[in-house]
Amino acid sequence: MGMKSIEIPLLFVGGGTMAHAIITGAQKSGVLSGERVGVLDPSAERRGMFDRGFESAQGAFEWLRGVGMDGYGIVLAVKPQMLGAATEPLRSLVEQSGVSPMVISILAGTRSGQICEALGGVRVVRVMPNTPAQIGMGMSAIAASETSTGADVELAERLMGAVGETVRIDESMMDAFTAVAGSGPAYVFYVAEAMTKAAVGLGFDEATARGIVEQTVVGSAALLGESDDDAAVLRAKVTSKNGTTHAATTTLDGLGVMDAFAKALTTARDRGIELSEEG
C-alpha cells in the first residue's frame, strides 16, 4: 500500500541497530524523506551511519529550527536505563521550542508516564518492535497514552509499518506483547538450536545439520505466513496417524513442551512487569 510520507521532522535519540533499521526501512518505502531525519548519538561511528548525525542536543535542535518547528517528533531509541541521561539535555530545549512534540518511545518496560516526567509536556506513543524489523519483517505493538492524539498513533503506525506489521494494543498489554513478540524470535531460535543439536546427535556433521535446520525453519515460517491455515492445522497436515511426525509430537506432548511454552511466556511477562517497576 502507498504509505503517506511523514510531514514533520523526526529527531531520533539514539542511533543503534533498531533506529537504523527504522530509518532505512522508512526511507526505502518513502515514509520518511532523508532531509527530515536527524539522529542524536554520542558515538561518532554511529552518527556516521546517518545523513544527519548530531553529537549535541543543542546542534540537533538548531537543525530542527532550520527545518521548521511548528511540529516535530522525537523518537526515543536508547537503552531504557539511559532514559534520564538521554532526556535531560533535551528537556529545556523542548520547553524553549514552545511546541509540544510527539514522542515515540521504543524503550522496553518504560511507561508513557515516565517519558512524560522525563521530558515535560510531550505527547507519548509507546512502540515495541522486535528484531526481525532489521529485515523489514518486524512485529511492532503501538500503544496510545493519555497524552497522545489519534494522529500521533497513526504517524507511529506509518513509521513502524515501514519495517513490518503493526498491532494497536492497550499500554497495559505491553509486557505481554514483549513476552510473545519481543522475546519471540529467541524461542524460534531456541527450537532451531535444539533441532540442530539433535541432528548432530543423529549423525549429521555440524554444517550440514545447520543448513538442513535453517532452511526447514525458514521454509516453515514462510509457509505459515502464506497459508490461510493456522499453525495447529498446518501441523496436523504434516502429521499422519502413527507416522514419524506423530511419534515426535507425541514425545513432545509427553514431556509437556506446550505447557513449558505457556510457563515460559508467563515468566517473561512477569519479569517485564518487575523490570518496569524497578525502572
C-alpha positions as CSV (number, residue, x, y, z in Angstrom):
1,M,0.0,0.0,0.0
2,G,1.2,3.5,-0.7
3,M,2.3,4.9,2.6
4,K,1.7,8.6,3.1
5,S,5.0,10.2,3.9
6,I,5.6,11.8,7.4
7,E,5.5,15.6,7.2
8,I,7.1,16.6,10.4
9,P,10.9,16.3,11.1
10,L,11.9,13.5,13.4
11,L,14.8,13.5,15.7
12,F,16.0,10.0,16.7
13,V,17.6,10.0,20.1
14,G,20.0,7.0,19.9
15,G,21.4,5.7,16.6
16,G,21.5,2.0,17.4
17,T,20.5,-1.0,15.3
18,M,16.8,-0.5,15.7
19,A,16.9,3.2,14.9
20,H,19.0,2.4,11.9
21,A,16.5,-0.3,10.8
22,I,13.5,2.0,11.1
23,I,15.1,4.9,9.3
24,T,16.4,2.8,6.5
25,G,13.1,1.0,6.1
26,A,11.1,4.1,6.2
27,Q,13.3,5.9,3.7
28,K,13.2,2.9,1.4
29,S,9.4,2.8,1.5
30,G,9.0,6.6,1.0
31,V,7.5,7.2,4.5
32,L,10.5,9.3,5.6
33,S,12.4,11.8,3.4
34,G,16.1,12.0,4.3
35,E,16.2,15.7,5.0
36,R,13.5,15.3,7.7
37,V,15.5,12.9,9.8
38,G,18.2,13.7,12.4
39,V,20.0,11.4,14.7
40,L,21.4,12.3,18.1
41,D,24.2,9.9,19.3
42,P,27.4,10.4,21.3
43,S,29.2,7.9,19.1
44,A,30.9,9.3,16.0
45,E,30.8,5.8,14.5
46,R,27.0,5.6,14.9
47,R,26.5,9.2,13.7
48,G,28.5,8.4,10.6
49,M,25.8,5.8,9.5
50,F,23.3,8.6,9.0
51,D,22.9,11.6,6.7
52,R,22.4,14.0,9.7
53,G,24.1,12.9,12.9
54,F,24.3,15.3,15.9
55,E,26.7,15.0,18.9
56,S,24.8,17.6,21.0
57,A,21.1,18.1,21.7
58,Q,21.8,21.8,21.0
59,G,23.0,21.0,17.5
60,A,20.0,18.8,16.8
61,F,17.6,21.5,17.9
62,E,19.4,24.1,15.7
63,W,18.7,21.7,12.8
64,L,15.1,21.2,13.8
65,R,14.6,25.0,13.9
66,G,16.0,25.2,10.4
67,V,13.6,22.6,9.0
68,G,10.6,24.2,10.8
69,M,9.4,23.7,14.3
70,D,5.7,24.2,14.1
71,G,5.5,20.5,14.7
72,Y,8.2,17.9,15.3
73,G,8.7,14.4,16.6
74,I,11.3,12.8,18.8
75,V,11.9,9.0,18.6
76,L,13.5,7.7,21.8
77,A,15.6,4.8,20.8
78,V,18.2,4.5,23.7
79,K,18.5,1.7,26.2
80,P,15.9,2.0,29.0
81,Q,18.5,2.7,31.7
82,M,19.7,5.7,29.6
83,L,16.3,7.5,29.7
84,G,17.4,10.1,32.3
85,A,20.8,10.8,30.7
86,A,19.3,11.0,27.2
87,T,16.4,13.2,28.0
88,E,18.0,15.6,30.5
89,P,19.7,17.9,27.8
90,L,16.5,17.7,25.7
91,R,14.0,18.8,28.3
92,S,14.9,22.5,28.4
93,L,15.3,22.6,24.6
94,V,11.8,21.1,24.3
95,E,10.5,23.8,26.7
96,Q,12.3,26.6,24.8
97,S,10.8,25.3,21.5
98,G,7.4,26.4,22.7
99,V,5.9,23.3,20.8
100,S,4.8,20.1,22.5
101,P,6.4,17.4,20.3
102,M,5.1,13.9,19.8
103,V,7.4,11.4,21.3
104,I,7.6,7.8,20.0
105,S,9.3,5.7,22.7
106,I,10.7,2.3,21.8
107,L,12.2,1.8,25.3
108,A,11.2,-1.6,26.7
109,G,9.4,-1.6,30.0
110,T,9.3,2.2,30.2
111,R,5.8,3.5,30.8
112,S,4.5,6.5,29.0
113,G,4.1,8.4,32.3
114,Q,7.9,8.0,32.9
115,I,8.6,9.5,29.5
116,C,6.3,12.5,30.2
117,E,8.0,13.0,33.5
118,A,11.4,12.9,31.9
119,L,10.6,15.3,29.0
120,G,7.8,17.6,30.3
121,G,4.7,18.4,28.2
122,V,5.0,15.8,25.4
123,R,2.6,13.5,23.6
124,V,3.8,10.0,24.0
125,V,3.1,6.9,21.9
126,R,4.8,3.7,23.1
127,V,6.1,1.3,20.4
128,M,7.6,-2.1,20.9
129,P,9.3,-3.6,17.8
130,N,11.2,-6.9,17.6
131,T,14.5,-7.7,15.9
132,P,13.1,-9.0,12.5
133,A,12.4,-5.3,11.9
134,Q,16.0,-5.3,10.8
135,I,15.0,-7.2,7.7
136,G,11.6,-5.4,7.2
137,M,9.7,-8.3,8.9
138,G,9.1,-6.9,12.3
139,M,6.0,-7.2,14.5
140,S,5.5,-3.9,16.4
141,A,2.9,-3.0,19.1
142,I,1.7,0.5,19.2
143,A,0.1,1.9,22.4
144,A,-1.6,5.3,22.8
145,S,-1.2,7.1,26.1
146,E,-3.3,9.7,27.9
147,T,-1.3,12.5,26.2
148,S,-1.3,11.2,22.6
149,T,-3.7,12.0,19.8
150,G,-5.2,9.8,17.1
151,A,-2.9,11.4,14.6
152,D,0.1,10.7,16.7
153,V,-0.8,7.0,16.8
154,E,-1.3,6.9,13.0
155,L,2.1,8.5,12.5
156,A,3.7,5.8,14.7
157,E,1.9,3.2,12.7
158,R,3.1,4.6,9.4
159,L,6.7,4.7,10.7
160,M,6.7,1.2,12.1
161,G,4.7,-0.2,9.1
162,A,7.8,0.5,7.0
163,V,9.6,-2.3,8.8
164,G,6.9,-4.9,9.2
165,E,3.4,-5.4,10.7
166,T,1.9,-3.4,13.4
167,V,-0.8,-4.0,16.0
168,R,-2.6,-1.5,18.3
169,I,-2.8,-2.6,21.9
170,D,-3.6,-1.1,25.2
171,E,-0.5,0.0,27.1
172,S,-1.4,-2.4,29.9
173,M,-0.7,-5.3,27.4
174,M,2.8,-4.1,26.6
175,D,4.6,-6.5,28.9
176,A,2.5,-9.4,27.5
177,F,3.4,-8.3,23.9
178,T,7.0,-8.2,24.8
179,A,6.9,-11.7,26.2
180,V,5.2,-13.0,23.0
181,A,6.8,-10.9,20.1
182,G,9.7,-9.1,21.7
183,S,11.3,-12.2,23.1
184,G,9.6,-14.4,20.5
185,P,12.4,-14.6,18.0
186,A,14.6,-16.2,20.7
187,Y,12.0,-19.0,21.2
188,V,12.2,-19.8,17.5
189,F,16.0,-19.7,17.6
190,Y,15.8,-21.9,20.6
191,V,13.8,-24.6,18.7
192,A,16.3,-24.3,15.8
193,E,19.2,-24.7,18.2
194,A,17.6,-27.8,19.7
195,M,16.9,-29.3,16.3
196,T,20.5,-28.6,15.1
197,K,21.9,-30.3,18.3
198,A,19.6,-33.3,17.8
199,A,20.5,-33.6,14.1
200,V,24.2,-33.7,15.0
201,G,23.2,-36.4,17.6
202,L,21.6,-38.4,14.7
203,G,24.9,-38.3,12.8
204,F,25.0,-35.2,10.6
205,D,28.0,-33.0,10.8
206,E,27.5,-29.5,12.3
207,A,27.5,-27.6,9.0
208,T,25.1,-30.0,7.3
209,A,22.8,-30.1,10.3
210,R,22.7,-26.3,10.5
211,G,21.9,-26.0,6.8
212,I,19.1,-28.5,7.0
213,V,17.5,-26.9,10.1
214,E,17.8,-23.3,8.9
215,Q,16.1,-24.0,5.6
216,T,13.4,-26.1,7.3
217,V,12.6,-23.3,9.9
218,V,12.7,-20.5,7.2
219,G,10.5,-22.5,4.8
220,S,8.0,-23.5,7.5
221,A,7.8,-19.9,8.8
222,A,7.2,-18.7,5.2
223,L,4.5,-21.4,4.7
224,L,2.8,-20.3,7.9
225,G,2.8,-16.7,6.7
226,E,1.5,-17.6,3.2
227,S,-1.1,-20.1,4.3
228,D,-4.7,-19.4,5.4
229,D,-4.3,-22.3,7.9
230,D,-3.2,-21.6,11.4
231,A,-0.2,-23.4,13.0
232,A,-2.3,-26.2,14.5
233,V,-3.9,-27.1,11.2
234,L,-0.6,-26.9,9.3
235,R,0.9,-29.2,11.9
236,A,-2.0,-31.7,11.6
237,K,-1.4,-31.8,7.8
238,V,2.2,-32.9,8.3
239,T,1.2,-35.5,10.9
240,S,-0.1,-38.8,9.6
241,K,-1.5,-41.2,12.1
242,N,1.2,-43.3,13.8
243,G,3.8,-42.0,11.4
244,T,7.2,-40.4,12.2
245,T,5.9,-36.9,12.9
246,H,3.2,-38.3,15.2
247,A,5.9,-40.2,17.1
248,A,7.9,-37.0,17.6
249,T,5.0,-34.7,18.6
250,T,3.6,-37.4,21.0
251,T,7.0,-37.4,22.7
252,L,7.0,-33.6,22.9
253,D,3.4,-33.7,24.4
254,G,4.5,-36.4,26.9
255,L,7.3,-34.1,28.0
256,G,4.9,-31.2,28.5
257,V,6.5,-28.9,25.9
258,M,3.3,-27.0,25.2
259,D,2.8,-26.3,28.9
260,A,6.5,-25.3,29.1
261,F,6.0,-22.6,26.5
262,A,3.0,-21.3,28.4
263,K,5.1,-21.1,31.6
264,A,8.0,-19.5,29.7
265,L,5.9,-16.7,28.2
266,T,4.2,-16.1,31.5
267,T,7.5,-15.8,33.3
268,A,8.8,-13.4,30.6
269,R,5.7,-11.2,31.0
270,D,6.1,-11.2,34.8
271,R,9.8,-10.3,34.5
272,G,8.8,-7.5,32.2
273,I,6.4,-6.1,34.9
274,E,9.1,-6.4,37.6
275,L,11.7,-4.6,35.4
276,S,9.3,-1.7,34.6
277,E,8.5,-1.3,38.3
278,E,12.2,-1.2,39.1
279,G,12.7,1.5,36.4
